[in-house]
Amino acid sequence: MIPGMRNLGNVCYAIATLQCLLRTSFVLGVAPALPGTVAHAVASLAAAPTDEALTRILVGAGYDLGQQQDAEEFLLRMLAATEGASDALRGRQVITTTCPTCGDAVVRHEDSLIQGLCVEERASVDALLARALGAEEIEGATPCHVCLETARRREVRQDLWPAVLVLRLGRTAATLEKTFLAVQLAARLLTPQAEAEYALVGVVCHLGPSMSGGHYVAHVSVEGVWQCANDDHVSVSDPVADTVVAHNCCLLFFQRTA
């Protein structure tokens, strides 16, 4: 079994996120880090989890012990503190917005560390990803500078697939309440245009009726064996077949294999 991490006071969000991140090639980027840095603390945690290393990561990311936080926000702040090591997660998208009346198009490139997926119905991960990277019609947009038409067609294309793909499953409804729609997980993920293939290596689940509270746990794959890390308690698991995971997963970690 992998070693668990002691909860130092409402830091389950960090423990679950780190347990997943440590199963990816991100660890290779923090290995040569200088002592005293957040990257070095992550490398130390990967070698042997200690309270000291976990505390250094939390403080370096700007957090205090004792207050529940959001796992995605922690991940982004922690990655910002590790500087170049975050490049393993960096992807790039090309977003094209076209006026259907005159054909004027605006193209922009955006880098991202996390790909957000909106969960509005029961669906598989690959279906949600294909929808996020597809095209959509937009009404009421800023008027076209050529013909003043307010309709637009927006198309998103992934230009660079990262070594480590992190997907955020949006589980907050318009009322800000948590939704429990099931997301079908699979051990393998093939991107919509078959540009890349990934293996699922980590799943962060949020347990509780509201995203403002509750508890985070992680399911991680180590040499093909799935384990559930609930703070310092670790047990065998199977997140792909677990209905509780399907209804509560919020962050998915994939390692690129092809």
C-alpha positions as semicolon CSV with decimal commas, in nm:
position;residue;x (nm);y (nm);z (nm)
1;M;0,000;0,000;0,000
2;I;0,107;0,361;-0,058
3;P;0,175;0,563;0,259
4;G;-0,107;0,783;0,379
5;M;-0,072;1,142;0,499
6;R;-0,179;1,271;0,839
7;N;-0,451;1,535;0,828
8;L;-0,299;1,832;1,009
9;G;-0,633;2,014;1,032
10;N;-0,888;2,031;0,750
11;V;-0,624;1,977;0,480
12;C;-0,786;1,676;0,311
13;Y;-0,814;1,885;-0,008
14;A;-0,434;1,904;-0,027
15;I;-0,372;1,542;0,072
16;A;-0,611;1,402;-0,191
17;T;-0,473;1,629;-0,465
18;L;-0,110;1,553;-0,384
19;Q;-0,172;1,177;-0,366
20;C;-0,295;1,192;-0,728
21;L;-0,027;1,430;-0,853
22;L;0,250;1,213;-0,710
23;R;0,141;0,927;-0,941
24;T;0,226;1,132;-1,251
25;S;0,543;1,241;-1,431
26;F;0,509;1,580;-1,259
27;V;0,734;1,430;-0,990
28;L;1,024;1,417;-1,237
29;G;1,015;1,795;-1,270
30;V;1,045;1,863;-0,897
31;A;1,324;1,611;-0,828
32;P;1,616;1,853;-0,891
33;A;1,456;2,142;-0,694
34;L;1,656;2,346;-0,443
35;P;1,602;2,284;-0,070
36;G;1,353;2,521;0,089
37;T;1,134;2,549;-0,220
38;V;0,781;2,414;-0,265
39;A;0,907;2,189;-0,545
40;H;1,166;2,038;-0,311
41;A;0,893;1,978;-0,051
42;V;0,685;1,794;-0,312
43;A;0,986;1,580;-0,404
44;S;1,040;1,504;-0,034
45;L;0,675;1,410;0,004
46;A;0,705;1,171;-0,290
47;A;1,003;1,000;-0,127
48;A;0,856;0,980;0,225
49;P;0,542;1,166;0,335
50;T;0,606;1,377;0,645
51;D;0,413;1,645;0,832
52;E;0,698;1,887;0,767
53;A;0,690;1,844;0,388
54;L;0,312;1,875;0,375
55;T;0,321;2,190;0,588
56;R;0,590;2,346;0,367
57;I;0,375;2,285;0,060
58;L;0,066;2,437;0,221
59;V;0,251;2,743;0,347
60;G;0,427;2,786;0,013
61;A;0,091;2,781;-0,165
62;G;-0,041;3,045;0,075
63;Y;-0,259;2,831;0,301
64;D;-0,299;2,801;0,677
65;L;-0,394;2,484;0,860
66;G;-0,742;2,440;0,999
67;Q;-0,960;2,577;0,716
68;Q;-1,119;2,370;0,441
69;Q;-1,030;2,480;0,088
70;D;-1,107;2,386;-0,272
71;A;-0,890;2,112;-0,425
72;E;-0,867;2,273;-0,771
73;E;-0,767;2,611;-0,629
74;F;-0,502;2,445;-0,415
75;L;-0,362;2,261;-0,717
76;L;-0,332;2,581;-0,921
77;R;-0,168;2,775;-0,638
78;M;0,070;2,493;-0,560
79;L;0,166;2,457;-0,927
80;A;0,234;2,832;-0,948
81;A;0,474;2,794;-0,657
82;T;0,667;2,510;-0,827
83;E;0,758;2,723;-1,130
84;G;0,881;2,515;-1,428
85;A;0,766;2,182;-1,287
86;S;0,408;2,271;-1,383
87;D;0,499;2,247;-1,754
88;A;0,412;1,876;-1,738
89;L;0,046;1,980;-1,704
90;R;0,051;2,267;-1,951
91;G;-0,171;2,231;-2,256
92;R;-0,265;2,482;-2,524
93;Q;-0,596;2,549;-2,699
94;V;-0,685;2,738;-3,014
95;I;-1,018;2,920;-2,980
96;T;-1,179;3,053;-3,296
97;T;-1,481;3,283;-3,283
98;T;-1,650;3,339;-3,620
99;C;-1,929;3,572;-3,727
100;P;-2,180;3,365;-3,930
101;T;-2,293;3,672;-4,126
102;C;-1,971;3,822;-4,261
103;G;-1,724;3,543;-4,178
104;D;-1,494;3,762;-3,971
105;A;-1,291;3,539;-3,737
106;V;-1,091;3,604;-3,421
107;V;-0,834;3,342;-3,323
108;R;-0,660;3,327;-2,988
109;H;-0,431;3,079;-2,815
110;E;-0,471;2,992;-2,448
111;D;-0,247;2,788;-2,221
112;S;-0,410;2,592;-1,940
113;L;-0,309;2,358;-1,658
114;I;-0,659;2,221;-1,595
115;Q;-0,932;2,143;-1,849
116;G;-1,278;2,219;-1,717
117;L;-1,571;1,994;-1,813
118;C;-1,931;2,091;-1,743
119;V;-2,137;1,803;-1,600
120;E;-2,496;1,877;-1,704
121;E;-2,610;1,519;-1,757
122;R;-2,492;1,162;-1,703
123;A;-2,207;1,104;-1,944
124;S;-1,868;0,942;-1,993
125;V;-1,544;1,135;-1,955
126;D;-1,461;1,110;-2,326
127;A;-1,807;1,243;-2,418
128;L;-1,766;1,541;-2,184
129;L;-1,420;1,614;-2,327
130;A;-1,545;1,593;-2,686
131;R;-1,824;1,838;-2,603
132;A;-1,581;2,084;-2,440
133;L;-1,357;2,077;-2,748
134;G;-1,637;2,108;-3,000
135;A;-1,821;2,400;-3,155
136;E;-2,114;2,596;-3,018
137;E;-2,344;2,875;-3,134
138;I;-2,344;3,187;-2,914
139;E;-2,627;3,441;-2,908
140;G;-2,603;3,790;-2,764
141;A;-2,226;3,819;-2,799
142;T;-2,037;4,146;-2,837
143;P;-2,134;4,292;-3,178
144;C;-1,906;4,200;-3,467
145;H;-1,676;4,495;-3,544
146;V;-1,743;4,445;-3,916
147;C;-2,120;4,390;-3,949
148;L;-2,248;4,438;-3,588
149;E;-2,404;4,087;-3,584
150;T;-2,432;3,953;-3,224
151;A;-2,441;3,582;-3,310
152;R;-2,117;3,386;-3,306
153;R;-1,982;3,038;-3,367
154;R;-1,715;2,938;-3,114
155;E;-1,485;2,643;-3,181
156;V;-1,223;2,507;-2,941
157;R;-0,937;2,287;-3,058
158;Q;-0,659;2,138;-2,847
159;D;-0,328;2,240;-3,005
160;L;-0,099;2,081;-2,744
161;W;-0,183;1,782;-2,526
162;P;0,018;1,777;-2,201
163;A;0,209;1,489;-2,045
164;V;-0,027;1,505;-1,747
165;L;-0,390;1,585;-1,825
166;V;-0,604;1,713;-1,537
167;L;-0,979;1,735;-1,589
168;R;-1,205;1,930;-1,355
169;L;-1,564;1,809;-1,343
170;G;-1,791;2,107;-1,281
171;R;-2,038;1,991;-1,016
172;T;-2,182;2,328;-0,912
173;A;-2,526;2,415;-1,048
174;A;-2,654;2,767;-1,118
175;T;-2,785;2,771;-0,761
176;L;-2,426;2,702;-0,638
177;E;-2,546;2,368;-0,499
178;K;-2,346;2,054;-0,568
179;T;-2,482;1,820;-0,836
180;F;-2,441;1,443;-0,815
181;L;-2,478;1,342;-1,180
182;A;-2,282;1,026;-1,252
183;V;-1,968;1,046;-1,468
184;Q;-1,859;0,718;-1,624
185;L;-1,486;0,663;-1,573
186;A;-1,258;0,438;-1,778
187;A;-0,900;0,322;-1,731
188;R;-0,803;0,464;-2,072
189;L;-0,885;0,792;-2,244
190;L;-0,844;0,855;-2,616
191;T;-0,869;1,223;-2,712
192;P;-1,150;1,327;-2,952
193;Q;-0,931;1,330;-3,264
194;A;-0,710;1,042;-3,142
195;E;-0,411;1,277;-3,108
196;A;-0,314;1,136;-2,767
197;E;-0,392;0,848;-2,532
198;Y;-0,393;0,861;-2,154
199;A;-0,415;0,628;-1,856
200;L;-0,625;0,725;-1,556
201;V;-0,393;0,737;-1,253
202;G;-0,577;0,948;-0,997
203;V;-0,929;1,053;-0,895
204;V;-1,013;1,316;-0,636
205;C;-1,361;1,278;-0,486
206;H;-1,550;1,533;-0,279
207;L;-1,787;1,371;-0,029
208;G;-2,063;1,589;0,110
209;P;-2,382;1,774;0,009
210;S;-2,211;2,109;-0,062
211;M;-1,879;2,212;-0,217
212;S;-1,835;2,461;0,067
213;G;-1,774;2,177;0,312
214;G;-1,734;1,800;0,321
215;H;-1,430;1,576;0,281
216;Y;-1,186;1,492;0,001
217;V;-1,041;1,146;-0,068
218;A;-0,817;1,017;-0,347
219;H;-0,816;0,699;-0,553
220;V;-0,477;0,631;-0,713
221;S;-0,337;0,364;-0,940
222;V;0,003;0,220;-0,847
223;E;0,139;-0,039;-1,089
224;G;-0,216;-0,118;-1,198
225;V;-0,355;-0,159;-0,846
226;W;-0,611;0,097;-0,731
227;Q;-0,597;0,226;-0,374
228;C;-0,813;0,473;-0,182
229;A;-0,619;0,727;0,025
230;N;-0,844;0,876;0,292
231;D;-0,590;1,095;0,475
232;D;-0,366;0,845;0,659
233;H;-0,593;0,545;0,595
234;V;-0,528;0,352;0,272
235;S;-0,734;0,064;0,135
236;V;-0,789;-0,124;-0,192
237;S;-1,044;0,037;-0,426
238;D;-1,192;0,025;-0,775
239;P;-1,302;0,377;-0,877
240;V;-1,405;0,276;-1,229
241;A;-1,677;0,045;-1,090
242;D;-1,761;0,243;-0,773
243;T;-2,093;0,431;-0,800
244;V;-1,999;0,662;-0,511
245;V;-1,694;0,773;-0,708
246;A;-1,903;0,822;-1,023
247;H;-2,134;1,064;-0,841
248;N;-1,864;1,251;-0,646
249;C;-1,545;1,264;-0,857
250;C;-1,428;1,621;-0,919
251;L;-1,065;1,605;-1,041
252;L;-0,924;1,339;-1,275
253;F;-0,550;1,288;-1,333
254;F;-0,432;1,118;-1,653
255;Q;-0,077;1,023;-1,756
256;R;-0,006;1,034;-2,128
257;T;0,091;0,698;-2,275
258;A;0,093;0,774;-2,650
